[in-house]
Amino acid sequence: MINLVIISGVHGAGKTVALSSFEENGYVIVDNIPHVLLDDFFKSLIDGKYKKVALSIPLEYCQEAYESAKQFKEFNITFLGLYCSESVLLERYKLSRRVHPLEHQGLSLVEAIKKDDELMLKMKEKFTHFIDTSKTSPQEFRKYLNVNIFSPKERKLTVNFISFGYKKSVPQDVEIVFDARLLPNPFWVPALKEKTGLDKEVVNYIFSRKETEEYLKHVTEYLDFYLPKLEESGKKSTTIGIACSGGQHRSVAISEYLKKYYSKRYNTNVSHRDLK
């Protein structure tokens, strides 16, 4: 089964934000395909490698696209209509200084918006999802799509844990850093100095300490608050840094622990930047 999303609506209602959200969720984006090619396009998707496709099409051809797609039993179709009030659209166009596409047909901005509005309201009942973005920020719009359009699997957040040592600075892609230097350092134990946070002896040394238990309690309490908020907002990934002095022992062991701890709720990855 191919998940096919057909997106249309008045110009300026948030199509760019919607397409960006679908692209972040693994959809192949097809924008403004000529309507005469619709049948051939849908046929080309059958037995192809694409299982998630988002098609953006002008309002005047969206009904034709929907009816054409319904001929194929291989499609699971979502028909998404984006609307925005005339007054808000007029303000948006004035602020952005963009040209409304219908102005190229000799219409004024007000006339172009009104023509879009009239056509959209005739189509309103045809859409499986009708979204009015008049009072919605891009962040709120993404959140709506995340909650109401995407499946639980698509909504799942990817959490990347990366260990590193402060000696070589903080990785640029890290969004939050937890400092593990307050934990007992295996470097000062001769038998553990040359080992790493991947070795059982080092892991046992670190996790046998009361300080580690307390440290993880506070770290997970914060992440249990922070990560669901990110997922709810529609964000697809985040990178959490775990730091120690050299990036060999404590940060490695803690990163591995957190990766496993959150693996049942999120897509989790772990990397160790400074591990020899």
SULSULTA-V384778 format. One record per run of one state. SS is the DSSP state (2 for helix, 1 for strand, 0 for the rest). FROM is the first residue (numbers start at 0). LEN is the number of residues. Records with the same first field share a line. If there is no record, write none. Layout:
# SULSULTA-V384778
SS->FROM-LEN, FROM-LEN
This chain:
# SULSULTA-V384778
0->0-1, 9-5, 24-3, 31-3, 45-6, 56-2, 69-5, 83-2, 96-4, 105-3, 126-2, 132-5, 148-3, 155-2, 168-7, 179-6, 188-11, 207-2, 233-3, 244-5, 261-5, 272-4
1->1-8, 27-4, 51-5, 74-9, 128-4, 157-8, 175-4, 236-8, 266-6
2->14-10, 34-11, 58-11, 85-11, 100-5, 108-18, 137-11, 151-4, 165-3, 185-3, 199-8, 209-24, 249-12
